[in-house]
């Protein structure tokens, strides 16, 4: 019984950690600009500069 409780606690702790990693990083990236050089994976730029710049000759 004690072993099952330990396994259950570990599984719940890991699941909550993974959930907070995914959700928490998105919340933080929307609240503040944590890194302008390396944006989060959920970051979508408003426009693509490579598509809008004219070709240079």
C-alpha positions in Angstrom: 0.0 0.0 0.0 2.8 2.4 0.9 4.5 1.7 -2.4 1.3 2.5 -4.4 1.0 5.8 -2.5 4.6 6.7 -3.4 4.1 5.8 -7.0 0.8 7.8 -7.1 2.4 10.9 -5.6 5.4 10.7 -8.0 3.0 10.5 -11.0 0.9 13.4 -9.8 4.0 15.5 -9.2 5.5 14.8 -12.6 2.2 15.5 -14.4 1.7 18.8 -12.6 5.3 19.8 -13.4 4.9 19.1 -17.1 1.6 21.0 -17.1 3.1 24.0 -15.4 6.1 23.9 -17.7 3.9 24.1 -20.8 1.2 26.4 -19.5 3.4 28.6 -17.3 5.9 29.4 -20.0 3.1 30.6 -22.3 1.7 32.8 -19.6 5.0 34.3 -18.7 5.9 34.9 -22.4 2.6 36.8 -22.9 3.0 38.8 -19.7 6.6 40.0 -20.2 9.2 39.9 -23.0 11.6 37.5 -21.3 14.0 37.2 -24.2 13.9 39.2 -27.4 16.7 37.3 -29.0 15.3 33.8 -28.5 11.4 34.0 -28.4 9.3 31.2 -27.0 7.9 28.4 -29.3 4.5 29.9 -28.9 5.7 33.2 -30.3 4.3 34.1 -33.7 5.7 37.2 -35.4 3.2 39.7 -36.8 4.9 39.7 -40.2 7.7 37.9 -41.9 10.4 40.3 -42.8 12.0 38.0 -45.4 8.8 37.9 -47.4 8.1 41.7 -47.2 11.6 43.0 -48.1 12.3 43.6 -51.8 15.1 41.6 -53.4 18.4 43.3 -53.5 20.3 43.4 -56.8 
